[in-house]
């Protein structure tokens, strides 16, 4: 057992209380920033109280091996909230108080063994607001958080039937902010990914235990034939038509073809080869499938996709139509419906 930072928890508590007192008298904060600072600093104080020990020390004073899983969870929340608090202090209105500089030093000590490359965010859900307080990345499509009321867990899929788990995406635990700017023991879950988009479930905050299933994509599929026979290894592209509110419609292409790279002994580097590939290619039976991301903000988001159930939100941009394209032919696609392109050939006989 090692007491690596004696008195660190006590000092952090004093600094946060000093900053809260100065913020109460300072000017320049917008209502939203003032609320966020109040929630974050209150959260830090709550976590410090949670990790206080009977011997007068804090779990923050000890090395990682000497903290329980509950203390480690609280420490992670402390680091995340403290990082965001300091970021706010360095933004307009900038606070140059000595306490802010010292808080940065405390953060450096606490973050030595911590994953905190994200910042807490205020999230709106229905008529309520919440704060992202913890993040996990899915493993086998699963994320699981501990809360005082029980586990808050989710399963995340690209698509179902057949099920395709979505690994490595960020899942955030969102905790409700009460009217007095304190965090309540009510939660929601948010999946957020640059490609798959964002989705929040359930439609309102709820206490633990809580389980949710996220489906972040929808499947399209098709088949390519030549004179009724399967075309194996055929490259298929997608053409989409999306519409943005106030901007009208726009078209985009996906699954563009590319040449394989081969090694050239003459040039002593890689050059383009003769074979052409695409991200979407047919199998031996001429069949192909593709899972389109449908979270909020994703390119393939349709009307009603990517928003919290019952929230009444609408997306700023939605996909209206989607086609599969092969050798100049195209066919419109619908979810889980096989679209067939049959390229017919014939002979032209010229006599005379």
N, C-alpha and C positions, 0 to 999 in steps of 0.2 A: 504494500500500500504506500502511496506517495502523495503528499500534500504539495502539489507543484506551484500553486498560486495562492498562498495564504491570504485570506481577507478579500479575495477578488469579488466574491458575491456581495459582500457587505459594501464594498466601495462602489460597485455598479449600482446598487440600490440607492445609495446617497447621490450619485451623479444624476441618475434618472429623475429623482425627486427634485433636485436643483433645477434641471432643465424644464421639468413640468411647471415649476413655480415661475421661472423666467418667461416661459411661453404664455402663461396666463396673463402676464403684464405687457408682453410685447405686442407690436402691431404688424400688419402687413400680410397676415395669413388670409387666404380665401376661406370660406366656410368649409369647403371640402378638405383642404389641406389641414386646417385646424382640427377637424374631426379625425383625420387619419393620424396626425401626430398624437392626439389624445388616446386613440385606440391602441396604437403601437406601444407607447410608453406604459399604458396601463397593462398591456399584455406582458411586457417585460417584468414589471413588478409582480404580476401574478405568478409568472414562472419562477422568479427568484424565491417567492414565498413557498412555492411547491417543493423546491429542492433544498430548503433549509433543514438542517439536521439537529437532532437533540443535543449534540455535543457542541453546538454553537458555530459550527462551520457550515459551509454551503457545498453542495455537490459540484458547484462550479470551481471550487478551490482544488479539487482532486483530479487526478489523471483519469483518462477514459476507462481504464480497466477497473477502477474503483467506483464507478457509477452504475446504478441499477438501470434496467431498460427504461423504466419510467423517468428516471432522472436524465438519462440520455435523450429521451424524447423531449423533455422540457428544455434541455440545453439547446437542442436543435431549433426549437421555436424561439428561444432567446436570441440566438445568433441571427436568425432570419429577420426578426423584428428590429433588432439593434442595427443591422446593416441598412435596412430601409429608413430607420429614424435618422441615421447619420447622413444618408443621401438627401433626405428632405432638408436637413440643416444646412447642407452645402448648396441647395437650390434657393432661388428667390422666394422669400426674403432670406438672404444668407445670414446665418448666425455665427459670429466670430467669438463666441464665448469660450473661455478656456475649458469649460466642462465638455464641450463638443470635441475638442482635440483629445482630451483624456479618454472620452468614450471610444474614439478611434483606436487608441492603444489597447483598451480592454477588448475591443472586438478582435484585434489581431491575435491576442492571446487565446481567446475562446475559439477562433476559427481555424486554429492550426490543424485540427483533425476533423473538420466539419465540411460537408458539401453544402455550400450556400451560394451557388452561382445563379440564384434567382432572387427576385425581390417580391415581398408581399404586395398583393394587388387588391383593390376594392372591386368587388363583383356585385352586380345588381341581379336579383332574382325575384321576379314579380314585383311586388311593392316593397321588398326588403333589400338590405345591403349586407354583404358579408366580406370577410377578409380571408385571403388564402394564407393558411398558417403552416402548411406542411406539404411537401412534394415527394412523390415516389415515381419511379419508372417501372412500367409493367414488366413482369417476368412470367412467361407463359400466359400472358394476357391478364394477369391478376395484380391488383394493388390492394393493400390492407392497412388501415390506420387504426390506432388505438385511441379511444376517447373515454372519458369518465363513465358514460352510459353504456359502453360496449363497442365492439368493432364496427367500423364503417368501411365496407369493402366493395369492390366492384370487379366485374369481368369485362374486358374490352375486346371486341372482335372487329376484324375488317368487314366480315360478312358472315352469314350463317347459312346452314343447309346447302353445302357442307360448312362446318364451322372453321373459321380461320382466325386464330387468336392474333391480337395485335401486340407485338412486343416492343419494348423500348420507348414507348410514348410517355409523356409526362401526365400524371394524374395529381390533381391538387385537392386537398381537403379545405373546404370553404366553411368558415365558422361565422355564424350570424352576429351582426353588430346590433345591440339593443338601442333603445331610444336614449339611454344615458351614456352611450358610447362605450359600453362595456361588452366584452365578448360573452355570448350566451352559449349554453351547451346544446346548440342546434346546428346541424351541418347539412352540406350538400357536397357533391363531388363534381369536379370539372376536368375533362380531358382536353388538353390543349396541345396542338402539334402544327408546325408550319404547313405540312402537306395534308393531313387528315382534317384539319380545322378544329373548331372548339365546340364542345357540347357540355351542358350542365344538367345534372339530374340529382334528385327528382325535381318536380316543378315548384317545390317550396322547401324551406329548411325544416329538418326533422331531427329529433334526438336519436342517438345511437341506442341499440344496434341498428344498422342500416345496410342493405345490400342492393346494388344496382347493376344492371347489365347495359353496356354501351355497344351499339353497333355503329361504327364510324364510316361504313361504306355501303354501296349497293352494287350488285353484280349484273353485268351485261355479258352476253355470250352470243356466239354465232358459229356458222359453218361456211366454208368455202369449197365449192365444187367446180370441176372442169368437166363439162358434158355429163354431169350427174355422178362423176367419180371424185372421191376426196382429193383435195389439193394439200399435200403435206408440205410443211415448211413455208407456207405462204405468209407474207408480211401484211398485216392489217393495220390501218391507221384509223383514228377517230376524228370526226369533225363535229364540233359542238357549236350551238347557238345560245348565247347567254344574253340576258337583258338586265341592265342597270337602271335603277329608278332615275328618271330625268335625263338619261344619256342615250336611251334607245338600245338597239341590239348590236351585238358584235359576234364575230365568228372566230374560232380558234382551232388549231390542229394539235393532235397529240399522237404519240407513237410514230414519230418520223423515222425513216429508214437511215441506216448508216452502214458503211463498209467495214468489214473486219480488218484488223491490223495484223500484218504479217512482217516477219523479220527479213530485211534485205541484207544479204552478205556484201553486195556491192556498195550500198550506201551506209552500211553499218548502223542502221537505225530501223525503226518501224515505219512501214508505209501502208497505204490503203490496199487491201486485197480485192479480188474479184467478187467474193461472196458478199451478199447484202443481207443484213439482219434488221430486225425491228424489235422493240420491247414486246410487241404482241405478235405472236406467230402461231400458226395452226399446228396441231399434232398430227399423228399418222392418219387419223380419221377426218382430218380437215377441220377439226373443231378448235375453238379458242374461247377464252373467257378473260374478263378484266374486272377488277373491283374498283369502282369510282369512289373517291373520297367525298363525303357528304356533310362534314362538320361545318359549322358556321365559318364563312370565309373561304371554304374550299372551292376549287374551280367547278366541281360537279354538283354543287349544292342546288337542290331543287326547292320549289315552294314547300315550306313546312319542315325542311331538313335543318339540322344544326341548331335549333332553338330549344329552349326548355319547354317541356310539355305544359300546355295551359298558360304559357307566359304572355301570349298575344304578340310576341315579337315577330317582325318580318325581316327578311334578309335584304341587304342593299343590292345584291346581285344574285340572280338565279339562272340555272340552266333550263332552257325551254325545250330544246330538241337535241338529239344526239344521233349520229350516223356512223356506221362502219363503212370504210372505204377500201376497195381493192381493185387495182388496175382500171381506174376510171369509173368503176361501178360503185354504187353505195346503196345501203339499205338502212332504214331508220331502226333504232334500237329501243327496247323497253326492258324494264327490270325483269330478270330471270326468264326472258323469252328468247328462244334461239332464233336468230335472224340469219337467213340463208342467202348467199350470193352464189348463183350458178352461172359460170361463164360458158356460154355455148359457142361452139366453133362450127365452121362450115367450109365448103369448098366453092371456089369461084372457077367455073369452067368457061374458057373463051374459045370458041371455034370460028373458023373462017379462013 
